[in-house]
């Protein structure tokens, strides 16, 4: 199949009463393209990518799928969105905490403190301290 620059297609997905995921309104976007309901979102995404690629005559790898998902329950959808937003916020905070822990972790290790004790002081496992202090370049390190 010919390859083309990657294109992104937003696919609207809804949850059926039987627990299957189905594509909604794809035939409006791409007349004649049909995707049967699938048990998992990953299966549905692969099927949608393949159907769209076939319709367009391009390699499936040239298609990027963005799923807009609805469970059919507005309260559940809102709860899912809130949980995802909080998870993203937590990941940002964790990255900042790790960055803040790195200098004292290095100083503790340079002072001869064990990774286990450094971890205990900073709220990380000894393994995490070991990874942090051994793989993160320090100022002046060669690239």
CORUR-V268949 format. One record per helix or strand. SS is the DSSP state (~ for helix, > for strand). FROM is the first residue (numbers start at 1). TO is the last residue. If there is no record, write none. Layout:
SS_FROM_TO ; SS_FROM_TO
This chain:
>_2_2 ; >_7_15 ; >_21_24 ; ~_26_29 ; >_38_38 ; ~_41_56 ; >_58_58 ; ~_60_62 ; >_63_70 ; ~_74_110 ; ~_115_122 ; ~_126_135
